[in-house]
């Protein structure tokens, strides 16, 4: 048995805010509605749904504009990490999405770690373009340079 719901939030593999979706009754009743992710799409809620949709479309436009301005700021940002390096240019540690997010936050750009799209940690020296997903339509790129740590001079 299916039920129609209006999504109040983006739900992975289901839809985005403001969409009316059909889901199994148990999924909607036991998960989406109690978590505040959706509301029933009944005839009594149609007016509420339309107002909600207008509000959500305005909110989405504002979020996208914010993401575009933040992407321009990120494009002009370059991060440099120094790490200890082995004989063959491999790092003893690695540079992860947490490192990138913390470095951006230190520069005054608030980014959540999960928005930094780094499939695997960086384990070698060099220059890398790291994508940062700011919005479903906006992805920025940050230049990351991993440099070898200077070894102390032997005395």
C-alpha angles and dihedrals in degrees: 000000000000131000132195118237137177111228114231093185136025110275119195114245091005113064149285133278112295096024120129107222136179114229136165111279095241094052092050097041098042103034119011100043098041091048090052092242095121144011131212115272097221126150089256090057097047094096091045089048093053092049089046091051092051091048091047093049090052090047091048091051091051092048091050092050090050090048092050092052091046091049090056089052091048092049089060092048124096123187126202123198124186118205137169110266131208126222095277098047095265118137121242088216129018141234111246136184088262090058091049093048092048092049091051091048089051088056090053097259108124109216128160115232093237091060091063104091105211111151095192130009115263108255102172139057120261143078121303136183108222118196118223115197105215099165135358088263099033126068120170128197125225122198110230123188120193111200130183117258113248111252115229113253114261113240 
